[in-house]
Amino acid sequence: MSTTRSGEHTIGPDGLPELRITRTLACGPAELWSAVTTPDVLELWFGDVRLTEDHFGQFEITAGPMAGVSGMTLVCQPPHTYQVTWDEPHGTPTKLQVEVVESPRGCELVLTHRGLSTSRASDYESRWSTQLDQLASYAERGPRAEHPAS
C-alpha cells in the first residue's frame, strides 16, 4: 500500500518555485530504481520513454500523458537519485529530481520539480499524482506480474 504526502509548493535553494511530492511504496530500493530508470519498466506505468544511452544522455517521452517532453540527464547516482532537464514543447525548461530512499515501510520516492510557475505547479501536482498512483499500483503488483517467467 502506498501513502502520499500532498505536494508541497515551496521556494528552492536556488530561489525558484518547486513542487515536491513524497510517496511511500511497497517495494525495495532496487525495484523502485528499476521502475523509474528502465525504459521497458517505465512503459508499464508512465508511458513510452526513449533514452539515448543508460543513465546519462537525452530522453524523450513519446506516449502517455507526458508525451512530447524531452530532456537531458544532469545527475545520476544509482540507485539513489537522478536529475534531468524537463523541456515541454511550448514551455519554459524546468528541472526534475527523483530520489529513492529506503524506509521502514518500503521505499520512499521523493519527486521534486523545480522552476515551475504557480499555475504550472498546480497542474503538475495533479499530473504527477496520477503518474505516481500508477507507479504505486505497479509496485504493489510487482515486476513478476508484468514479466512472467517463461
Contacts in CASP RR format, 6 or more apart in sequence:
PFRMAT RR
TARGET T0000
AUTHOR 0000-0000-0000
METHOD contacts of the structure
MODEL  1
MSTTRSGEHTIGPDGLPELRITRTLACGPAELWSAVTTPDVLELWFGDVR
LTEDHFGQFEITAGPMAGVSGMTLVCQPPHTYQVTWDEPHGTPTKLQVEV
VESPRGCELVLTHRGLSTSRASDYESRWSTQLDQLASYAERGPRAEHPAS
1 26 0 8 1.000
1 140 0 8 1.000
2 23 0 8 1.000
2 24 0 8 1.000
2 25 0 8 1.000
2 26 0 8 1.000
2 132 0 8 1.000
2 133 0 8 1.000
2 136 0 8 1.000
2 139 0 8 1.000
2 140 0 8 1.000
3 23 0 8 1.000
3 24 0 8 1.000
3 105 0 8 1.000
4 21 0 8 1.000
4 22 0 8 1.000
4 23 0 8 1.000
4 24 0 8 1.000
4 129 0 8 1.000
4 132 0 8 1.000
5 21 0 8 1.000
5 22 0 8 1.000
5 23 0 8 1.000
6 21 0 8 1.000
6 125 0 8 1.000
7 19 0 8 1.000
7 20 0 8 1.000
7 21 0 8 1.000
7 125 0 8 1.000
7 129 0 8 1.000
8 19 0 8 1.000
8 20 0 8 1.000
8 21 0 8 1.000
9 17 0 8 1.000
9 18 0 8 1.000
9 19 0 8 1.000
9 118 0 8 1.000
9 121 0 8 1.000
9 125 0 8 1.000
10 17 0 8 1.000
10 18 0 8 1.000
10 20 0 8 1.000
11 17 0 8 1.000
11 18 0 8 1.000
12 18 0 8 1.000
12 114 0 8 1.000
14 114 0 8 1.000
16 114 0 8 1.000
16 115 0 8 1.000
17 114 0 8 1.000
17 115 0 8 1.000
17 116 0 8 1.000
17 117 0 8 1.000
17 118 0 8 1.000
17 121 0 8 1.000
18 112 0 8 1.000
18 113 0 8 1.000
18 114 0 8 1.000
18 115 0 8 1.000
18 116 0 8 1.000
18 121 0 8 1.000
19 112 0 8 1.000
19 113 0 8 1.000
19 116 0 8 1.000
19 121 0 8 1.000
19 124 0 8 1.000
19 125 0 8 1.000
19 128 0 8 1.000
20 110 0 8 1.000
20 111 0 8 1.000
20 112 0 8 1.000
20 113 0 8 1.000
21 110 0 8 1.000
21 111 0 8 1.000
21 125 0 8 1.000
21 128 0 8 1.000
21 129 0 8 1.000
21 132 0 8 1.000
22 108 0 8 1.000
22 109 0 8 1.000
22 110 0 8 1.000
22 111 0 8 1.000
23 108 0 8 1.000
23 109 0 8 1.000
23 111 0 8 1.000
23 132 0 8 1.000
23 135 0 8 1.000
23 136 0 8 1.000
24 103 0 8 1.000
24 105 0 8 1.000
24 106 0 8 1.000
24 107 0 8 1.000
24 108 0 8 1.000
25 32 0 8 1.000
25 106 0 8 1.000
25 107 0 8 1.000
25 108 0 8 1.000
25 109 0 8 1.000
25 135 0 8 1.000
25 136 0 8 1.000
25 139 0 8 1.000
25 140 0 8 1.000
26 105 0 8 1.000
26 106 0 8 1.000
26 136 0 8 1.000
26 139 0 8 1.000
26 140 0 8 1.000
27 35 0 8 1.000
27 106 0 8 1.000
27 107 0 8 1.000
27 139 0 8 1.000
27 142 0 8 1.000
28 102 0 8 1.000
28 106 0 8 1.000
28 107 0 8 1.000
29 79 0 8 1.000
29 100 0 8 1.000
29 101 0 8 1.000
29 102 0 8 1.000
29 107 0 8 1.000
30 79 0 8 1.000
31 107 0 8 1.000
31 139 0 8 1.000
31 142 0 8 1.000
31 143 0 8 1.000
32 100 0 8 1.000
32 107 0 8 1.000
32 109 0 8 1.000
32 139 0 8 1.000
33 78 0 8 1.000
33 79 0 8 1.000
33 80 0 8 1.000
33 100 0 8 1.000
34 41 0 8 1.000
34 143 0 8 1.000
35 41 0 8 1.000
35 42 0 8 1.000
35 45 0 8 1.000
35 135 0 8 1.000
35 138 0 8 1.000
35 139 0 8 1.000
35 143 0 8 1.000
36 42 0 8 1.000
36 82 0 8 1.000
36 98 0 8 1.000
36 100 0 8 1.000
36 109 0 8 1.000
36 135 0 8 1.000
37 55 0 8 1.000
37 78 0 8 1.000
37 82 0 8 1.000
39 48 0 8 1.000
39 49 0 8 1.000
39 50 0 8 1.000
39 51 0 8 1.000
41 138 0 8 1.000
41 143 0 8 1.000
41 146 0 8 1.000
42 49 0 8 1.000
43 49 0 8 1.000
44 138 0 8 1.000
44 146 0 8 1.000
45 131 0 8 1.000
45 134 0 8 1.000
45 135 0 8 1.000
45 137 0 8 1.000
45 138 0 8 1.000
46 61 0 8 1.000
46 64 0 8 1.000
46 66 0 8 1.000
46 131 0 8 1.000
46 134 0 8 1.000
46 135 0 8 1.000
47 61 0 8 1.000
47 63 0 8 1.000
47 64 0 8 1.000
47 65 0 8 1.000
47 66 0 8 1.000
47 67 0 8 1.000
48 61 0 8 1.000
48 62 0 8 1.000
48 63 0 8 1.000
48 64 0 8 1.000
48 67 0 8 1.000
49 59 0 8 1.000
49 60 0 8 1.000
49 61 0 8 1.000
49 62 0 8 1.000
50 59 0 8 1.000
50 60 0 8 1.000
50 61 0 8 1.000
50 62 0 8 1.000
51 57 0 8 1.000
51 58 0 8 1.000
51 59 0 8 1.000
52 58 0 8 1.000
52 59 0 8 1.000
55 73 0 8 1.000
55 76 0 8 1.000
55 78 0 8 1.000
55 82 0 8 1.000
56 73 0 8 1.000
56 76 0 8 1.000
57 72 0 8 1.000
57 73 0 8 1.000
58 70 0 8 1.000
58 71 0 8 1.000
58 72 0 8 1.000
58 73 0 8 1.000
59 70 0 8 1.000
59 71 0 8 1.000
59 72 0 8 1.000
59 73 0 8 1.000
59 84 0 8 1.000
60 68 0 8 1.000
60 69 0 8 1.000
60 70 0 8 1.000
60 71 0 8 1.000
61 67 0 8 1.000
61 68 0 8 1.000
61 69 0 8 1.000
61 70 0 8 1.000
62 68 0 8 1.000
65 127 0 8 1.000
65 130 0 8 1.000
65 131 0 8 1.000
66 127 0 8 1.000
66 131 0 8 1.000
68 88 0 8 1.000
68 89 0 8 1.000
69 86 0 8 1.000
69 87 0 8 1.000
69 88 0 8 1.000
69 89 0 8 1.000
70 87 0 8 1.000
71 84 0 8 1.000
71 85 0 8 1.000
71 86 0 8 1.000
71 87 0 8 1.000
72 84 0 8 1.000
72 85 0 8 1.000
73 82 0 8 1.000
73 83 0 8 1.000
73 84 0 8 1.000
74 83 0 8 1.000
74 84 0 8 1.000
74 85 0 8 1.000
74 95 0 8 1.000
75 81 0 8 1.000
75 82 0 8 1.000
75 83 0 8 1.000
75 97 0 8 1.000
76 82 0 8 1.000
76 83 0 8 1.000
79 100 0 8 1.000
80 99 0 8 1.000
80 100 0 8 1.000
80 101 0 8 1.000
81 97 0 8 1.000
81 98 0 8 1.000
81 99 0 8 1.000
81 100 0 8 1.000
82 97 0 8 1.000
82 98 0 8 1.000
83 95 0 8 1.000
83 96 0 8 1.000
83 97 0 8 1.000
83 98 0 8 1.000
84 95 0 8 1.000
84 96 0 8 1.000
85 93 0 8 1.000
85 94 0 8 1.000
85 95 0 8 1.000
85 96 0 8 1.000
86 93 0 8 1.000
86 94 0 8 1.000
86 95 0 8 1.000
86 96 0 8 1.000
86 113 0 8 1.000
87 93 0 8 1.000
92 115 0 8 1.000
92 117 0 8 1.000
94 113 0 8 1.000
94 114 0 8 1.000
94 115 0 8 1.000
94 116 0 8 1.000
94 120 0 8 1.000
95 113 0 8 1.000
95 114 0 8 1.000
95 115 0 8 1.000
96 111 0 8 1.000
96 112 0 8 1.000
96 113 0 8 1.000
96 114 0 8 1.000
97 110 0 8 1.000
97 111 0 8 1.000
97 112 0 8 1.000
97 113 0 8 1.000
97 114 0 8 1.000
98 109 0 8 1.000
98 110 0 8 1.000
98 111 0 8 1.000
99 108 0 8 1.000
99 109 0 8 1.000
99 110 0 8 1.000
99 111 0 8 1.000
99 112 0 8 1.000
100 107 0 8 1.000
100 108 0 8 1.000
100 109 0 8 1.000
101 107 0 8 1.000
101 108 0 8 1.000
101 109 0 8 1.000
101 110 0 8 1.000
102 108 0 8 1.000
109 132 0 8 1.000
109 135 0 8 1.000
111 128 0 8 1.000
111 132 0 8 1.000
113 121 0 8 1.000
113 124 0 8 1.000
113 128 0 8 1.000
116 124 0 8 1.000
138 146 0 8 1.000
END
